Amino acid sequence: MAVHMSDRDFEYLVGDALDLLPTEFTDAMSNVAILVRPRNADEPTLLGLYHGVALTERTFDYQGFLPDTIEIYREPILAMCRTVDEVRHEVAVTVLHEVGHHFGIDDEWLHAHGWG
């Protein structure tokens, strides 16, 4: 059975997941917004998605761009979890996975290291 949680409580879990990152990483994040959305319209079971230009791909002429976005999809995460602790874990894995993409880390590495 899916976990029921308020939007606010879910957003707090996203913030808690970001707090797991060392300060060096959060300080290095640049021009990125983290958003909580109900679901991805094209892929409703997707948990999160990074849109943008990874830090490793930015060159000297990277300027004037809108922020990259990391979208965390609330409904599929809640639907797959049975407890609040499972939601907390899945949010952390999803947030850190998408932040990894911001730093240019690919899916293969993220999955191999438990962030997939």
Steps between C-alpha positions, in 0.01 A plus 500: 500500500626845409618745763291814546698814576437872471679698231679695772628187677622358169682826421666482842631154409651646182670765714622232741648309204687811387635536854669160453733656243834626626527880502763480225239356267218739585743792468605372156144464370443779253194637323270212595147500645351202681128458450242257635235403246210254529621279211665509159229523234698299242630231739265481801716245687817712477628603845720794402650679202792736438472756220797715416867526425711298743778688673755282321362610162489874562758704317624856527203626301239356738310810606152637480336157518185434699571280801532125456217315671484192713144375523401255771169324434294459814219266394706211360730507803208490741330227295800267515563534875322337794645709785621852561851361551487345152387836359787676678748251355358516147492881503864508613611257230303686232623846602862389522469316167375813322759721670758252374384573145548873569863412575527298180482154657331242275232245587740207484724641775204612710334157482826319573546708816147467638359828375284361226 
